[in-house]
Amino acid sequence: VDYQQALEGLLASYQGTGLQAVVHAALMKYFYERGTAYEGNNSTDQSLRWYWKRALDLASGLKREFPESVCVQDAQATINLIEQAYRSGTYGIR
């Protein structure tokens, strides 16, 4: 079992509990970190571009599903980092 699968298993286990937001945030961070290796069209692994897409989806979901969680700050910070990279033209997945 890899880290991603472990987090997804925890997410299912903690469904409906207060820890669900924490695991959701950990999964979001995992995808963000994986996506940082993407170097736009110069990247040798174009599949990496989808990690940031997944991180954005998770961050948006976290904000929507757990608006009172302290993890929302991490979600917004992740969104800001990815959007800043898009605006700078460093990453081209949008």
Secondary structure, 3 states (H helix, E strand, C coil): CCHHHHHHHHHHHCCCCCCHHHHHHHHHHHHHHHHCCCCHHHCCCHHHHHHHHHHHHHHHHHHHHCCCCCHHHHHHHHHHHHHHHHHHCCCCCC
